[in-house]
């Protein structure tokens, strides 16, 4: 099977259940950003290979692929896939991981800047891409219904990446970089 099909050469693509969708469609923007986020999560995993967070990252990647499948399908086609969508237990899992990491971190006293170490920086990139994916998915939800837990999951996931960024700094024995605002 060839990787290229030529289907998208005119600025359209196919989603599950519909052909000829503009590559600028809200669905394509949302699931494309989920795909981008998944790649960043994979990159974090290459830096975190010696840490216990690799299993969490792979779990997240699988859930992002499920979300991408939801966003890249018509509601009728999604029903035929019979995928288990993200749910309350998945959100609770993220919250548990955030709480466990937070317990080992110093309390936040200020805003922090990305970049205390490369692992921290790639986690912050994932956080910001996750926020964009969330915004695009919220926009999509104004046009067509999106599973409510999908929106909550993406919101919580960005919090996870923020916490993981701080955890990576701690593991690298680096201090958070504190924002020092310019004041008169």
C-alpha atoms as an extended CHARMM CRD file, in Angstrom:
* protein
*
       184  EXT
         1         1  UNK       CA              0.0000000000        0.0000000000        0.0000000000  PROA      1               0.0000000000
         2         2  UNK       CA              1.3440000000        3.4290000000       -0.9520000000  PROA      2               0.0000000000
         3         3  UNK       CA              1.6880000000        6.1600000000        1.6370000000  PROA      3               0.0000000000
         4         4  UNK       CA              0.5610000000        8.8400000000       -0.7930000000  PROA      4               0.0000000000
         5         5  UNK       CA             -2.8670000000        8.7980000000       -2.4030000000  PROA      5               0.0000000000
         6         6  UNK       CA             -3.1740000000       12.2080000000       -4.0490000000  PROA      6               0.0000000000
         7         7  UNK       CA             -6.6100000000       12.6360000000       -2.4620000000  PROA      7               0.0000000000
         8         8  UNK       CA             -5.5270000000       15.7810000000       -0.6410000000  PROA      8               0.0000000000
         9         9  UNK       CA             -3.8240000000       17.4800000000       -3.5590000000  PROA      9               0.0000000000
        10        10  UNK       CA             -6.7730000000       19.8390000000       -4.0420000000  PROA      10              0.0000000000
        11        11  UNK       CA             -7.0370000000       20.8510000000       -0.3700000000  PROA      11              0.0000000000
        12        12  UNK       CA             -9.5580000000       18.2480000000        0.7200000000  PROA      12              0.0000000000
        13        13  UNK       CA             -9.3400000000       15.0450000000        2.6990000000  PROA      13              0.0000000000
        14        14  UNK       CA            -11.5840000000       12.1980000000        3.7540000000  PROA      14              0.0000000000
        15        15  UNK       CA            -12.7220000000       11.5200000000        7.2760000000  PROA      15              0.0000000000
        16        16  UNK       CA            -14.4490000000        8.3800000000        8.4170000000  PROA      16              0.0000000000
        17        17  UNK       CA            -17.9800000000        8.7140000000        7.0790000000  PROA      17              0.0000000000
        18        18  UNK       CA            -17.4580000000       11.7090000000        4.7840000000  PROA      18              0.0000000000
        19        19  UNK       CA            -15.3870000000       12.4920000000        1.6930000000  PROA      19              0.0000000000
        20        20  UNK       CA            -14.1480000000       15.7900000000        0.3290000000  PROA      20              0.0000000000
        21        21  UNK       CA            -13.7680000000       17.6130000000        3.6420000000  PROA      21              0.0000000000
        22        22  UNK       CA            -11.7140000000       20.8180000000        3.4380000000  PROA      22              0.0000000000
        23        23  UNK       CA             -8.3210000000       20.5640000000        5.0800000000  PROA      23              0.0000000000
        24        24  UNK       CA             -9.2770000000       23.7900000000        6.8400000000  PROA      24              0.0000000000
        25        25  UNK       CA            -12.4270000000       22.2460000000        8.3420000000  PROA      25              0.0000000000
        26        26  UNK       CA            -12.7820000000       22.6100000000       12.1170000000  PROA      26              0.0000000000
        27        27  UNK       CA            -12.6440000000       18.8050000000       12.4890000000  PROA      27              0.0000000000
        28        28  UNK       CA             -9.3900000000       18.5500000000       10.5380000000  PROA      28              0.0000000000
        29        29  UNK       CA             -7.8400000000       21.3910000000       12.5420000000  PROA      29              0.0000000000
        30        30  UNK       CA             -8.8560000000       19.7560000000       15.8220000000  PROA      30              0.0000000000
        31        31  UNK       CA             -7.7230000000       16.2020000000       15.0640000000  PROA      31              0.0000000000
        32        32  UNK       CA             -4.5940000000       17.4860000000       13.2970000000  PROA      32              0.0000000000
        33        33  UNK       CA             -3.5830000000       19.3080000000       16.4540000000  PROA      33              0.0000000000
        34        34  UNK       CA             -4.3150000000       16.2080000000       18.5350000000  PROA      34              0.0000000000
        35        35  UNK       CA             -1.9710000000       14.3320000000       16.1760000000  PROA      35              0.0000000000
        36        36  UNK       CA              0.6730000000       17.0510000000       16.6340000000  PROA      36              0.0000000000
        37        37  UNK       CA              0.2820000000       16.7750000000       20.4090000000  PROA      37              0.0000000000
        38        38  UNK       CA              0.6770000000       12.9990000000       20.2110000000  PROA      38              0.0000000000
        39        39  UNK       CA              4.0180000000       13.5020000000       18.4510000000  PROA      39              0.0000000000
        40        40  UNK       CA              5.1900000000       15.8520000000       21.2020000000  PROA      40              0.0000000000
        41        41  UNK       CA              4.1620000000       13.3000000000       23.8190000000  PROA      41              0.0000000000
        42        42  UNK       CA              6.2810000000       10.7260000000       21.9710000000  PROA      42              0.0000000000
        43        43  UNK       CA              9.2070000000       13.1600000000       22.1030000000  PROA      43              0.0000000000
        44        44  UNK       CA              8.7730000000       13.6050000000       25.8520000000  PROA      44              0.0000000000
        45        45  UNK       CA              8.8780000000        9.8160000000       26.1380000000  PROA      45              0.0000000000
        46        46  UNK       CA             12.3040000000        9.7030000000       24.4830000000  PROA      46              0.0000000000
        47        47  UNK       CA             13.6460000000       12.0420000000       27.1770000000  PROA      47              0.0000000000
        48        48  UNK       CA             11.8230000000       10.2710000000       29.9840000000  PROA      48              0.0000000000
        49        49  UNK       CA             12.9270000000        6.7010000000       29.1920000000  PROA      49              0.0000000000
        50        50  UNK       CA             14.6210000000        6.3330000000       32.5660000000  PROA      50              0.0000000000
        51        51  UNK       CA             11.6010000000        7.6420000000       34.4450000000  PROA      51              0.0000000000
        52        52  UNK       CA              8.3930000000        5.9600000000       35.5840000000  PROA      52              0.0000000000
        53        53  UNK       CA              6.3830000000        8.3900000000       33.4520000000  PROA      53              0.0000000000
        54        54  UNK       CA              6.9180000000        6.5310000000       30.1750000000  PROA      54              0.0000000000
        55        55  UNK       CA              3.9620000000        4.2260000000       30.8860000000  PROA      55              0.0000000000
        56        56  UNK       CA              1.7870000000        7.2550000000       31.6270000000  PROA      56              0.0000000000
        57        57  UNK       CA              2.8970000000        8.9030000000       28.3820000000  PROA      57              0.0000000000
        58        58  UNK       CA              2.0610000000        5.7940000000       26.3320000000  PROA      58              0.0000000000
        59        59  UNK       CA             -1.3550000000        5.6460000000       28.0100000000  PROA      59              0.0000000000
        60        60  UNK       CA             -1.8740000000        9.3050000000       27.0880000000  PROA      60              0.0000000000
        61        61  UNK       CA             -0.8130000000        8.6460000000       23.4910000000  PROA      61              0.0000000000
        62        62  UNK       CA             -3.3580000000        5.8620000000       23.1580000000  PROA      62              0.0000000000
        63        63  UNK       CA             -6.0860000000        8.1120000000       24.5570000000  PROA      63              0.0000000000
        64        64  UNK       CA             -5.0920000000       10.9200000000       22.1940000000  PROA      64              0.0000000000
        65        65  UNK       CA             -5.3720000000        8.5160000000       19.2710000000  PROA      65              0.0000000000
        66        66  UNK       CA             -8.8870000000        7.6320000000       20.4290000000  PROA      66              0.0000000000
        67        67  UNK       CA             -9.7720000000       11.3260000000       20.6720000000  PROA      67              0.0000000000
        68        68  UNK       CA             -8.3370000000       11.9130000000       17.2170000000  PROA      68              0.0000000000
        69        69  UNK       CA            -10.4880000000        9.0760000000       15.8830000000  PROA      69              0.0000000000
        70        70  UNK       CA            -13.5650000000       10.6590000000       17.4520000000  PROA      70              0.0000000000
        71        71  UNK       CA            -12.8050000000       14.0370000000       15.9020000000  PROA      71              0.0000000000
        72        72  UNK       CA            -11.9550000000       12.5150000000       12.4960000000  PROA      72              0.0000000000
        73        73  UNK       CA            -15.2880000000       10.6950000000       12.1830000000  PROA      73              0.0000000000
        74        74  UNK       CA            -18.8940000000       11.5640000000       11.5950000000  PROA      74              0.0000000000
        75        75  UNK       CA            -21.0840000000       10.6040000000       14.5730000000  PROA      75              0.0000000000
        76        76  UNK       CA            -22.5870000000        7.7090000000       12.5720000000  PROA      76              0.0000000000
        77        77  UNK       CA            -19.1740000000        6.3670000000       11.5600000000  PROA      77              0.0000000000
        78        78  UNK       CA            -17.8780000000        6.7220000000       15.1220000000  PROA      78              0.0000000000
        79        79  UNK       CA            -20.6790000000        4.4830000000       16.4100000000  PROA      79              0.0000000000
        80        80  UNK       CA            -19.5790000000        1.7770000000       13.9730000000  PROA      80              0.0000000000
        81        81  UNK       CA            -16.0000000000        1.9570000000       15.3010000000  PROA      81              0.0000000000
        82        82  UNK       CA            -17.2230000000        0.9450000000       18.7670000000  PROA      82              0.0000000000
        83        83  UNK       CA            -14.3100000000        2.7540000000       20.4220000000  PROA      83              0.0000000000
        84        84  UNK       CA            -14.4360000000        3.3050000000       24.1420000000  PROA      84              0.0000000000
        85        85  UNK       CA            -14.2740000000        7.0950000000       24.3770000000  PROA      85              0.0000000000
        86        86  UNK       CA            -12.4290000000        8.8630000000       27.1670000000  PROA      86              0.0000000000
        87        87  UNK       CA            -14.5100000000        8.9830000000       30.3150000000  PROA      87              0.0000000000
        88        88  UNK       CA            -14.6270000000       10.0370000000       33.9330000000  PROA      88              0.0000000000
        89        89  UNK       CA            -12.2070000000        7.3050000000       35.0490000000  PROA      89              0.0000000000
        90        90  UNK       CA             -9.6070000000        8.5260000000       32.5380000000  PROA      90              0.0000000000
        91        91  UNK       CA             -9.9470000000       12.0770000000       33.8600000000  PROA      91              0.0000000000
        92        92  UNK       CA             -9.5800000000       10.7750000000       37.4270000000  PROA      92              0.0000000000
        93        93  UNK       CA             -6.4220000000        8.9150000000       36.3770000000  PROA      93              0.0000000000
        94        94  UNK       CA             -4.8740000000       12.1600000000       35.1070000000  PROA      94              0.0000000000
        95        95  UNK       CA             -5.8990000000       13.9520000000       38.3040000000  PROA      95              0.0000000000
        96        96  UNK       CA             -4.3320000000       11.2070000000       40.4160000000  PROA      96              0.0000000000
        97        97  UNK       CA             -1.0560000000       11.4560000000       38.4890000000  PROA      97              0.0000000000
        98        98  UNK       CA             -1.0700000000       15.2520000000       38.8610000000  PROA      98              0.0000000000
        99        99  UNK       CA             -1.7070000000       14.9730000000       42.6110000000  PROA      99              0.0000000000
       100       100  UNK       CA              1.0390000000       12.3610000000       43.0640000000  PROA      100             0.0000000000
       101       101  UNK       CA              3.5910000000       14.5400000000       41.2900000000  PROA      101             0.0000000000
       102       102  UNK       CA              2.4680000000       17.7300000000       43.0230000000  PROA      102             0.0000000000
       103       103  UNK       CA              3.0620000000       16.1040000000       46.4120000000  PROA      103             0.0000000000
       104       104  UNK       CA              6.7810000000       15.8610000000       45.5240000000  PROA      104             0.0000000000
       105       105  UNK       CA              7.1000000000       19.4470000000       44.2380000000  PROA      105             0.0000000000
       106       106  UNK       CA              7.7070000000       22.6740000000       46.0970000000  PROA      106             0.0000000000
       107       107  UNK       CA              4.6230000000       24.8940000000       46.2900000000  PROA      107             0.0000000000
       108       108  UNK       CA              4.2790000000       27.4250000000       43.4770000000  PROA      108             0.0000000000
       109       109  UNK       CA              5.0660000000       30.9570000000       44.6060000000  PROA      109             0.0000000000
       110       110  UNK       CA              5.1420000000       32.5840000000       41.1740000000  PROA      110             0.0000000000
       111       111  UNK       CA              4.5890000000       31.9130000000       37.5070000000  PROA      111             0.0000000000
       112       112  UNK       CA              7.3160000000       29.7530000000       36.0230000000  PROA      112             0.0000000000
       113       113  UNK       CA              9.0040000000       29.9460000000       32.6450000000  PROA      113             0.0000000000
       114       114  UNK       CA              9.7410000000       26.9320000000       30.4330000000  PROA      114             0.0000000000
       115       115  UNK       CA             13.2790000000       25.7300000000       29.9730000000  PROA      115             0.0000000000
       116       116  UNK       CA             15.0040000000       24.7740000000       33.2060000000  PROA      116             0.0000000000
       117       117  UNK       CA             16.1060000000       21.6300000000       31.3280000000  PROA      117             0.0000000000
       118       118  UNK       CA             15.2330000000       20.1510000000       27.9390000000  PROA      118             0.0000000000
       119       119  UNK       CA             12.7360000000       17.6850000000       29.4530000000  PROA      119             0.0000000000
       120       120  UNK       CA             10.9520000000       20.5980000000       31.1060000000  PROA      120             0.0000000000
       121       121  UNK       CA             10.9220000000       22.5420000000       27.8360000000  PROA      121             0.0000000000
       122       122  UNK       CA              9.3970000000       19.7110000000       25.7730000000  PROA      122             0.0000000000
       123       123  UNK       CA              6.7140000000       19.2040000000       28.4310000000  PROA      123             0.0000000000
       124       124  UNK       CA              5.8290000000       22.8870000000       28.1860000000  PROA      124             0.0000000000
       125       125  UNK       CA              5.6370000000       22.6230000000       24.3960000000  PROA      125             0.0000000000
       126       126  UNK       CA              3.2100000000       19.7200000000       24.8420000000  PROA      126             0.0000000000
       127       127  UNK       CA              1.2310000000       21.7950000000       27.3580000000  PROA      127             0.0000000000
       128       128  UNK       CA              0.8020000000       24.6780000000       24.9360000000  PROA      128             0.0000000000
       129       129  UNK       CA             -0.0580000000       22.4160000000       21.9980000000  PROA      129             0.0000000000
       130       130  UNK       CA             -2.5840000000       20.6890000000       24.2710000000  PROA      130             0.0000000000
       131       131  UNK       CA             -4.1620000000       24.0630000000       25.0830000000  PROA      131             0.0000000000
       132       132  UNK       CA             -4.4380000000       24.8050000000       21.3530000000  PROA      132             0.0000000000
       133       133  UNK       CA             -5.9750000000       21.3820000000       20.7370000000  PROA      133             0.0000000000
       134       134  UNK       CA             -8.4470000000       22.1100000000       23.5130000000  PROA      134             0.0000000000
       135       135  UNK       CA             -9.3760000000       25.5060000000       22.0130000000  PROA      135             0.0000000000
       136       136  UNK       CA             -9.8670000000       23.9760000000       18.5660000000  PROA      136             0.0000000000
       137       137  UNK       CA            -11.9540000000       21.1620000000       20.0200000000  PROA      137             0.0000000000
       138       138  UNK       CA            -14.0940000000       23.6510000000       21.9460000000  PROA      138             0.0000000000
       139       139  UNK       CA            -14.6140000000       25.5510000000       18.6820000000  PROA      139             0.0000000000
       140       140  UNK       CA            -15.5450000000       22.3070000000       16.9440000000  PROA      140             0.0000000000
       141       141  UNK       CA            -18.0190000000       21.6060000000       19.7480000000  PROA      141             0.0000000000
       142       142  UNK       CA            -19.8330000000       24.8590000000       18.8600000000  PROA      142             0.0000000000
       143       143  UNK       CA            -20.3820000000       23.3880000000       15.3770000000  PROA      143             0.0000000000
       144       144  UNK       CA            -20.9770000000       19.6990000000       16.0710000000  PROA      144             0.0000000000
       145       145  UNK       CA            -21.3170000000       17.8050000000       19.3540000000  PROA      145             0.0000000000
       146       146  UNK       CA            -18.0850000000       16.5550000000       20.8950000000  PROA      146             0.0000000000
       147       147  UNK       CA            -18.1200000000       14.0310000000       23.7250000000  PROA      147             0.0000000000
       148       148  UNK       CA            -18.0880000000       16.2310000000       26.9100000000  PROA      148             0.0000000000
       149       149  UNK       CA            -15.3980000000       14.1570000000       28.6190000000  PROA      149             0.0000000000
       150       150  UNK       CA            -13.1120000000       14.7920000000       25.6440000000  PROA      150             0.0000000000
       151       151  UNK       CA            -13.1070000000       18.4990000000       26.4780000000  PROA      151             0.0000000000
       152       152  UNK       CA            -12.4700000000       17.8410000000       30.1780000000  PROA      152             0.0000000000
       153       153  UNK       CA             -9.7160000000       15.3320000000       29.3760000000  PROA      153             0.0000000000
       154       154  UNK       CA             -7.8510000000       17.8460000000       27.2110000000  PROA      154             0.0000000000
       155       155  UNK       CA             -8.1780000000       20.5390000000       29.8860000000  PROA      155             0.0000000000
       156       156  UNK       CA             -6.7950000000       18.2200000000       32.5460000000  PROA      156             0.0000000000
       157       157  UNK       CA             -4.0850000000       16.9230000000       30.2250000000  PROA      157             0.0000000000
       158       158  UNK       CA             -2.5270000000       20.3630000000       29.8790000000  PROA      158             0.0000000000
       159       159  UNK       CA             -2.3720000000       20.5330000000       33.6940000000  PROA      159             0.0000000000
       160       160  UNK       CA             -0.6400000000       17.1490000000       33.6420000000  PROA      160             0.0000000000
       161       161  UNK       CA              2.0310000000       18.4630000000       31.2410000000  PROA      161             0.0000000000
       162       162  UNK       CA              2.5910000000       21.5400000000       33.4070000000  PROA      162             0.0000000000
       163       163  UNK       CA              3.1020000000       19.3210000000       36.4390000000  PROA      163             0.0000000000
       164       164  UNK       CA              5.2770000000       16.8760000000       34.4990000000  PROA      164             0.0000000000
       165       165  UNK       CA              7.4540000000       19.7990000000       33.3490000000  PROA      165             0.0000000000
       166       166  UNK       CA              8.0920000000       20.7420000000       36.9750000000  PROA      166             0.0000000000
       167       167  UNK       CA              8.6810000000       17.0840000000       37.8500000000  PROA      167             0.0000000000
       168       168  UNK       CA             11.2580000000       16.7640000000       35.0730000000  PROA      168             0.0000000000
       169       169  UNK       CA             13.0820000000       19.8070000000       36.4750000000  PROA      169             0.0000000000
       170       170  UNK       CA             13.0910000000       18.2370000000       39.9300000000  PROA      170             0.0000000000
       171       171  UNK       CA             14.4260000000       14.9500000000       38.5620000000  PROA      171             0.0000000000
       172       172  UNK       CA             17.1530000000       16.8340000000       36.6690000000  PROA      172             0.0000000000
       173       173  UNK       CA             17.9320000000       18.6870000000       39.9210000000  PROA      173             0.0000000000
       174       174  UNK       CA             17.0840000000       22.0100000000       38.3020000000  PROA      174             0.0000000000
       175       175  UNK       CA             15.1520000000       24.8490000000       39.8840000000  PROA      175             0.0000000000
       176       176  UNK       CA             12.0140000000       26.2730000000       38.2750000000  PROA      176             0.0000000000
       177       177  UNK       CA             12.7600000000       29.4310000000       36.3170000000  PROA      177             0.0000000000
       178       178  UNK       CA             10.7140000000       32.1110000000       38.0310000000  PROA      178             0.0000000000
       179       179  UNK       CA              9.0260000000       34.8490000000       36.0030000000  PROA      179             0.0000000000
       180       180  UNK       CA             10.5150000000       38.2210000000       36.8790000000  PROA      180             0.0000000000
       181       181  UNK       CA              8.1070000000       40.8320000000       35.5360000000  PROA      181             0.0000000000
       182       182  UNK       CA              9.4420000000       44.2230000000       34.5120000000  PROA      182             0.0000000000
       183       183  UNK       CA              8.1000000000       46.7760000000       36.9550000000  PROA      183             0.0000000000
       184       184  UNK       CA              8.5270000000       50.4980000000       37.1200000000  PROA      184             0.0000000000
